[in-house]
């Protein structure tokens, strides 16, 4: 298992590589060109620049999160081939600097949905929160306004103001896109790119839908064991794989995450480990990584990864905001709780390793 940390880049992240290198066990920085919108060309010079910065601090550039998929591809429009060609060009360029895994998603309109970016916990920390009734009774625009206002000047992948300013057009484009149609459009995309991935030795790792159920009438197709099984059968190649996110699957308590890890482990290329507390009314809040603080049994998750001999990449996912850091950090991506998460995950892993010996 290779421990990594999501980093938003020079000038775009208050957490520096010098901060990250002091967290024991972190060997790679998960990166992207965060100013690029879906469908935009990634220049080789920009890619090399980031790879060189990471190398200067002895970090691996092996995981990119995300190379976003253009909506025309998800909608299956005639223009999709143009954007797929750009995507293939990006895959080939990333391979040149040692990228091995690309994390992406195929969620219509919203990459993830929350109603509060700084919901307070009883201990005074705060975290991302989802209020089910509010989403069910709200308009998409009201949720967008709520999230963008909460984010302030921080950019957030999946919530680009430029793209979301065309919200009505996006929903119009997806109005006839059913779950089956979205699967077909995903299959078309994969059939084009996976042969290139096999040539370049770059694995694709799709991220589950967050939350794991349809919202605002939009289909969600990576949200359960059955959906994952169907997805992996679209193109049966080891290069067509998963980013297994416990925090995305976790709000649906029917998802047996350790079982999913054991069943599909050979196709899990990237692991996001996050804990959530799910309430009886369907609301959920993100918590510390400690197993007893939420409804995702992180110890059993790590045991499942250990049992399958997981050698892929892992990172602590969203953490709480601690000690007032929400004034400066990107929502969900503070320093302290994620650093403690790294040590918790590695502590469980080390204990499992010791038990084997």
C-alpha positions in Angstrom: 0.0 0.0 0.0 1.3 3.4 -1.0 0.1 6.4 1.2 -0.5 9.7 -0.6 -2.0 13.1 0.1 -4.1 15.3 -2.1 -2.4 18.6 -2.9 -3.9 21.4 -4.9 -0.6 23.0 -6.1 1.7 25.9 -5.6 -0.3 29.1 -4.9 -3.6 27.1 -4.8 -3.1 25.3 -1.5 -2.2 26.7 1.9 -0.8 23.3 2.8 2.7 23.1 1.3 4.8 20.2 0.2 7.1 21.0 3.1 4.1 20.5 5.4 3.2 17.2 3.8 6.7 15.7 3.8 6.7 15.9 7.7 3.7 13.4 7.8 5.3 10.0 8.2 4.6 7.5 5.5 3.3 9.8 2.8 5.2 9.1 -0.4 3.1 10.7 -3.1 1.2 13.9 -3.8 -2.1 13.5 -5.6 -2.3 16.4 -8.0 -4.0 17.9 -11.0 -4.0 21.1 -13.1 -6.9 22.6 -11.2 -7.3 25.6 -13.4 -8.2 23.4 -16.4 -11.9 22.9 -17.1 -13.2 19.6 -18.6 -12.3 19.2 -22.2 -9.3 21.7 -22.1 -5.9 20.7 -23.4 -3.2 20.0 -20.8 0.1 21.4 -22.1 3.2 19.2 -21.6 5.1 22.1 -20.2 2.5 22.5 -17.4 2.5 18.8 -16.6 6.3 18.6 -16.5 6.4 21.7 -14.2 4.3 20.0 -11.6 6.2 16.7 -11.9 9.4 18.6 -11.3 8.1 20.4 -8.2 7.0 17.1 -6.7 10.3 15.5 -7.5 12.2 18.3 -5.8 10.5 17.2 -2.5 10.9 13.5 -3.3 7.2 13.0 -3.9 5.8 10.6 -6.6 3.6 12.1 -9.2 1.9 8.7 -9.9 -1.7 9.7 -9.2 -3.7 12.5 -10.8 -7.1 13.5 -9.5 -8.9 14.5 -11.6 -8.9 14.7 -15.4 -12.5 15.8 -15.6 -14.7 14.3 -18.3 -16.6 16.8 -20.5 -20.4 16.8 -20.3 -20.7 16.2 -24.0 -19.1 12.8 -23.4 -21.4 12.0 -20.6 -24.4 13.1 -22.7 -23.2 11.2 -25.7 -23.3 14.2 -28.0 -21.7 14.1 -31.5 -18.9 16.4 -30.2 -17.8 13.8 -27.7 -15.2 12.3 -30.0 -13.4 15.7 -30.1 -13.2 15.7 -26.3 -12.2 12.1 -26.1 -9.3 12.8 -28.4 -8.2 15.6 -26.0 -8.5 13.2 -23.1 -6.4 10.6 -24.9 -3.8 13.2 -25.6 -3.7 14.0 -21.8 -3.3 10.4 -20.9 -0.3 10.0 -23.2 1.3 13.2 -21.8 0.8 12.2 -18.2 2.4 8.8 -18.9 5.6 10.6 -19.9 6.1 12.0 -16.3 5.3 8.7 -14.5 1.6 8.9 -13.9 0.2 5.5 -13.2 -3.4 6.2 -12.1 -6.0 8.8 -13.2 -9.0 9.3 -10.9 -12.1 10.6 -12.6 -15.9 10.4 -12.2 -18.9 10.2 -14.5 -21.4 12.1 -12.4 -23.8 14.4 -14.2 -23.6 18.1 -13.3 -22.4 17.7 -9.7 -19.2 15.9 -8.6 -20.4 15.8 -5.0 -23.2 17.4 -3.1 -23.4 18.8 0.4 -25.6 21.4 2.1 -23.1 22.8 4.6 -19.4 23.0 4.3 -18.8 23.8 8.0 -21.3 22.0 10.1 -20.2 22.0 13.7 -19.6 18.8 15.6 -20.3 18.6 19.4 -16.5 18.9 20.1 -16.3 22.3 18.3 -14.7 21.0 15.0 -16.7 21.3 11.8 -17.0 19.3 8.6 -19.0 18.8 5.4 -22.6 17.9 6.0 -25.5 16.6 3.9 -29.1 17.4 4.9 -31.3 15.1 2.9 -34.6 16.9 3.3 -33.0 20.2 2.3 -31.7 18.7 -1.0 -35.0 17.0 -1.7 -36.9 20.3 -1.2 -34.3 22.6 -2.8 -33.6 23.8 -6.4 -30.3 22.9 -7.9 -29.4 26.6 -8.1 -30.1 27.2 -4.4 -27.6 24.4 -3.6 -25.0 25.7 -6.0 -25.4 29.2 -4.5 -25.1 27.7 -1.0 -21.9 25.8 -1.8 -20.1 28.5 -3.8 -20.9 31.1 -1.0 -19.5 28.7 1.6 -16.3 28.1 -0.5 -15.5 31.7 -0.8 -12.4 32.2 -3.0 -11.3 28.6 -2.8 -11.7 26.6 -6.0 -13.3 23.2 -5.7 -13.2 20.5 -8.3 -16.7 19.8 -9.6 -18.0 23.2 -8.5 -16.4 25.5 -11.1 -18.5 28.7 -11.2 -17.9 29.1 -14.9 -19.5 25.8 -15.7 -22.3 26.0 -13.1 -23.3 29.4 -14.5 -24.9 27.4 -17.3 -26.9 25.2 -14.9 -30.2 25.4 -16.8 -28.5 24.3 -20.0 -26.8 21.5 -18.2 -30.0 20.1 -16.8 -31.7 20.5 -20.1 -28.9 18.4 -21.7 -29.3 15.7 -19.2 -33.1 15.6 -19.1 -33.3 12.4 -21.3 -30.2 10.7 -19.8 -31.3 7.7 -17.9 -29.1 5.3 -15.9 -28.9 2.9 -18.9 -28.0 5.7 -21.3 -25.3 7.0 -19.0 -23.8 3.5 -18.7 -23.8 3.3 -22.6 -22.1 6.7 -22.8 -19.5 5.6 -20.3 -18.9 2.4 -22.2 -18.3 4.3 -25.4 -15.8 6.5 -23.6 -14.0 3.5 -22.0 -13.8 1.6 -25.3 -11.9 4.6 -26.8 -9.5 5.3 -23.9 -8.7 1.9 -22.3 -6.6 0.6 -25.3 -4.5 3.7 -24.9 -4.2 3.2 -21.2 -3.0 -0.4 -21.9 -0.3 1.0 -24.3 0.8 3.7 -21.8 0.5 1.7 -18.6 -1.9 4.2 -17.0 -4.9 2.8 -15.0 -8.2 4.6 -15.0 -10.0 4.7 -11.6 -13.6 5.8 -11.5 -14.8 7.5 -8.3 -18.2 6.5 -6.9 -21.1 8.9 -6.9 -21.4 11.2 -3.8 -23.9 10.8 -2.3 -24.7 7.2 -3.6 -28.2 7.9 -4.8 -29.9 10.0 -7.6 -30.3 13.7 -6.9 -32.4 16.3 -8.7 -33.5 13.6 -11.1 -29.9 13.0 -12.3 -28.8 9.3 -12.6 -26.0 7.9 -10.4 -24.4 4.8 -11.7 -21.4 4.1 -9.4 -23.2 3.7 -6.1 -23.5 0.0 -5.0 -21.9 -3.4 -5.5 -24.3 -4.2 -8.4 -23.4 -0.9 -10.1 -19.7 -1.5 -9.7 -20.0 -5.0 -11.1 -21.9 -3.7 -14.1 -19.3 -0.9 -14.6 -16.3 -3.2 -14.5 -17.9 -5.5 -17.1 -18.3 -2.6 -19.6 -14.7 -3.0 -20.6 -13.1 -6.1 -18.9 -9.5 -4.8 -18.5 -7.3 -4.4 -15.5 -6.8 -0.8 -16.7 -10.5 -0.1 -16.2 -10.8 0.2 -12.4 -12.0 1.9 -9.3 -11.2 4.7 -6.9 -12.9 3.0 -3.9 -14.1 5.9 -1.7 -15.5 4.8 1.6 -17.0 8.2 2.2 -19.0 8.1 -1.0 -20.4 4.6 -0.6 -20.7 4.9 3.2 -23.9 7.0 3.5 -25.9 4.1 2.1 -25.6 1.6 5.0 -26.5 -1.3 2.7 -23.1 -1.0 1.0 -20.9 -3.6 2.7 -17.6 -1.8 1.9 -15.1 -4.5 3.2 -17.0 -7.1 1.1 -16.8 -4.9 -2.0 -13.0 -4.4 -1.4 -12.5 -8.2 -1.2 -14.6 -8.9 -4.3 -13.2 -6.2 -6.6 -9.8 -5.7 -5.0 -7.8 -6.5 -8.2 -9.6 -3.6 -9.9 -9.1 -1.1 -7.1 -6.2 1.2 -8.1 -6.8 4.1 -5.7 -8.4 4.1 -2.2 -10.0 7.1 -0.6 -10.5 6.4 3.1 -13.1 8.6 4.9 -15.6 8.1 7.7 -19.2 9.4 7.8 -21.8 9.5 10.6 -25.2 8.6 9.1 -28.4 9.8 10.9 -31.8 8.0 10.9 -33.3 10.7 8.7 -30.7 10.2 6.0 -28.5 13.2 6.9 -24.8 12.5 7.2 -21.7 14.3 8.4 -18.0 13.6 7.8 -16.1 12.6 10.9 -12.6 11.7 12.0 -11.1 8.6 10.5 -11.4 6.7 13.8 -13.8 3.8 13.3 -15.9 4.4 16.3 -16.6 8.0 15.3 -18.7 7.1 12.3 -20.6 4.4 10.5 -17.8 3.2 8.2 -15.8 0.6 10.1 -12.4 1.9 9.0 -10.6 -1.0 10.8 -12.5 -3.6 8.8 -11.8 -1.5 5.7 -8.1 -1.6 6.3 -8.2 -5.3 7.2 -9.9 -6.0 3.9 -7.2 -4.1 2.0 -4.6 -6.0 4.0 -6.2 -9.3 3.3 -6.2 -8.8 -0.4 -2.5 -7.7 -0.4 -3.4 -4.2 -1.7 -0.5 -2.6 -3.4 -2.2 0.4 -4.9 -2.4 4.0 -3.8 -4.3 5.3 -0.8 -5.0 8.7 0.7 -6.9 10.0 3.7 -10.0 11.6 2.3 -11.9 14.6 3.7 -11.2 15.5 7.3 -12.8 17.8 9.8 -11.6 21.4 10.1 -9.7 21.8 13.4 -8.6 24.7 15.6 -10.0 27.4 13.3 -8.2 26.3 10.1 -11.5 26.6 8.1 -10.6 30.3 7.7 -7.8 29.3 5.4 -8.2 25.7 4.1 -10.3 24.3 1.3 -13.5 22.7 2.6 -12.7 19.1 3.6 -9.0 19.5 3.0 -7.4 20.8 6.2 -4.0 19.7 7.4 -4.6 18.5 10.9 -7.4 15.9 10.8 -6.1 14.4 7.5 -2.6 14.1 9.0 -4.1 12.3 12.0 -6.0 10.2 9.6 -2.8 9.1 7.9 -1.3 8.1 11.2 -4.5 6.2 12.2 -4.6 4.3 8.9 -0.9 3.5 9.0 -1.3 2.5 12.7 -4.0 0.0 11.7 -1.9 -1.2 8.8 1.3 -1.6 10.9 -0.7 -3.6 13.5 -2.0 -5.9 10.8 1.5 -6.4 9.4 2.8 -7.2 12.8 0.0 -9.7 13.3 1.0 -11.5 10.1 4.6 -11.8 11.2 
